[in-house]
Amino acid sequence: MFVTSPELSFLHQGSERDFPGLVGLGYELCGSYRLAPGTPRGFRDGPPLTSPESIAWVIEQSGHSRGVKEARKALPYLVSNAHSPMETVVALLLCLPVPRGGRGLPFPEMNGRIGVTDEAMRCTRRRYFECDLLWRVPGLALEYDSDAFHTGSDRIANDAARRNALASMGITVITVGRRQVFDWREFNELVSVLEKRLGKRRRAGRRDWSEAQYGLWHRLTSVGVR
C-alpha cells in the first residue's frame, strides 16, 4: 500500500478544493485535530502531521505538478497549532484577505502559550495559559467557547479567574460562542470590536467587498472547512 505524505496530499488537494477548503485542510494538517464526521464533536484530537514550512518545501520541489499553483496561493495563510475546526473557521473569517472574503486582520498565534507571572499567580494556580487566538501585540486573546452561554458556577468562576490573571499581564480576553459566529449581524459586531482593539482601520475604497465577505461566512458556517 502506498500513502502520500501530508505535504503531498495538501498539494494534490489544490486542484480538488476551493481556496477556503484548501487553507482549512492546511490548518488541520498543521494542527492537533482531525475531522471525524459522525462523532459527538465532529473531530478527534491528534498530533500535527506537518508544518507550513514542510509544506512550503514540498511545493518548491514539485515544479509544475497538478495543484501546485493553488497550493502556493494558499500557503501564505497557513498557521500551525489550531486545536479545533471552529478555531480554524474563526481564524479564516477574520484574517483571510478582504478580496478573498476575509476581514484582513493580522493572523494570530493559534493556541499561543503565555506563562503566568508571579503577580498574576494571585488570581490563578495555573503556570501558563493557552489562548485560542492570540495577538501578543497589542495584548488581545479571542477564545471560542461552544458552551459560552451554558455554563455552571464553577465554570464561570474559573473563566473569571483566567480573565483576571491574563488582564493583570496586559492581555484582554474576548470570549465568543457559536451564536456570535453563526449569526451574520453578531459576527459583524464582533469584527468591529476586534478591529478597534487591533487598531485596524477600514479603508474606504471603490469596491464593495461585502458580497465576498458574506459568501465566505456562509460557506464556512454552512459546510465548515471541508
Disulfide bonds with the S-S distance in Angstrom:
none
